[in-house]
Amino acid sequence: MTRRALLGAFAATTVAAAPTFSNAAGFLRGAGDIRRIRMYSGRTGERLDMIYWIEGHYIKDAFAEINHFMRDWRTDEVTNMDLRTVDIMAASHNLLDVNEPYMLLSGYRSPKTNAMLRSRSSGVAKNSLHLKGQAADLRLASRSVHQVARAAVACGGGGVGRYSGSNFTHMDCGNVRSWGG
């Protein structure tokens, strides 16, 4: 049995029994036994449903898959995503109490991709945290940008941007701040 199959079997038996957290701050401090991230990419067609943390320990193989999934899809470049950003994403998702996976619009961005996006939009930061693997742009069809952003803000772990016109929420592990409408 592969490690992925074993983790999948573990997820099937433990996720239903996992505690529901009343606030994200407790989740980020390590409350509970598992952390799970669920995403899909409309660009690549890939899906990810991964337990990446069990009883206080990150799973190295799981993060390798998360890093690959959150790569710059335009250049196929991979970086090590910051664990704090993934924790904020997972805690926010848990607060929203949905089974629907996030749609990942942007995770890591290579300098080439960031420069191209900056040339097309004034809303792309020159020193974006996407360049460091510390940010993600996400969407949930069943929740509004404001609902997703409120959950992320409740985590108190980083920056949260509301991009209602483009229908996505930005989450990062930088300084605690929020913006957008």
Secondary structure, 3 states (H helix, E strand, C coil): CCHHHHHHHHHHHHCCCCCCCCCHHHHHCCCCCEEEEEEECCCCCCEEEEEEEECCEECHHHHHHHHHHCCECCCCECCCCCHHHHHHHHHHHHHHCCCCCEEEEECCCCHHHHHHHHHHCCCCCCCCHHHHCCEEEEECCCCCHHHHHHHHHHHCCCEEEEEHHHCEEEEECCCCEEEEC
